Amino acid sequence: MSVQRIQTNDRLSGATIFSDLIFLSGQVPTDRTQDVAGQTAQVLEKIDALLAEAGSDRAHLLSAQIWLKDIEKDFAAMNDAWSRWLPAGCAPARATVEARLASADVRVEIMVTAVRKPA
């Protein structure tokens, strides 16, 4: 079996697909002037687009890793945006941790694994 790569460059791919498994790279917001709720909404939109390109959607998530710049300050707002985005009954396995992110103005980064939608 081969590995399919989506939105790839020399450093990383936006997503890789092997069989029916889809692995997204960590997604960060484009407009980093927004608060964590706005940044989370942007990241979730990017995840939706990559999942669609890979033949899946948010109802088919298997796992998620979420990194927050300040978990004490930002967890509730991020979690609210996340909960509104997820379809009922489709919560993946998830971990959320605080981390120093690649840029000081990034408040959230999210990486997910999903399965393709059945044909």
N, C-alpha and C positions, 0 to 999 in steps of 0.2 A: 504494500500500500504506500501511496505517496502522501506527502505533506503539502497542503495548499496554504499559501501565504497571501494575506490581504493587506493592502496599504503598506507595502514593505519598502525598506530602504537599507542602507549599509549597516545600520545599528539595530533595527528592530522591525517587527511586523505589528501592525495594528491588531491582527488576529492570525492565529494559525489553526488549521483544521486537520484532524487526523481521524479517519473513519467518520463517526458521527459526533465526535467531541470537538468543541470550539473553545479555544483559549484566547482570551483578549489580553492585550498588554494593559498596564496601568494607564488609566485615562485621567487627564487633568483638564481643568477649565481653560478656555481661551481668554475670556474676560476675567482677569484676576483682580479687578477692582471691586468685585461683588463680595458680599458676605458669604459665609459657608452655605447658607440655603441656596443662594443664587449660583454659587460654584457647583454645588451638588446637582442642581437641576441641569446645568450645562453638561456635566460629566455623564449624567444619566441619558441625556439626548445623544451624546456621542456613542454611548454603549448601545442604545437602541439602533442607531444607524449601522454600527459594525455588526451587530447580531443579525439585522435584516440582510445585510450583504452576505453574511455567512449562511443564511437559510434558517435563522432561528428568531427568537424573541424573548422578552423578559419572563414569560411563563415557563421557559425551558431552562432556567438557570439551575446549575448544580451547586456552585459555591461562589463566594465573594470574599475578597479581602479589601478592607477599607482602611486607609491611613488618614489620620487627621493631624493637623499641625498642633492643635490644642484640644485634646479630648474633653477636658473639663468644661471648657467654654463652648465647644462646637458640637458635642455629641447629640444633644437634644434636637437642635435645628437640622443637622444632617439626617438624623434618624427619622424625623418627621417627613422630610422630602423623600427619603428612601421608602418609607411605609406607604406614602401616597402613590408612589411610582409602581410598587409591586402589585401584581394581581392577587386577589384574595386566594389563599391556599397555596401560593407558589413561592413561599419563602425558601431561599437556598440555605445551605450550611454557610455560616458567615463568621468572620473574625474582624474586629475593629480595634485598632491600636493607635497610639500616638507615635509620631515619627517626625524627624527633621526631614522635610521634603526637599526636592531638588531646587526649588526656588522659594525665596522667603514670602512671596505673595500668593503661593498656592496653599489653600487651606484644606484641600481634600484630594485624594487620589483613590480610584477604585479599579480593581481588577476582578474580572469574573470568568468563570468557566461555565459553559452551557452545552446542551446537546441539540443537534439539528431537530427541527420539527419533523414529525413523521410525514412521509410522502403521501 
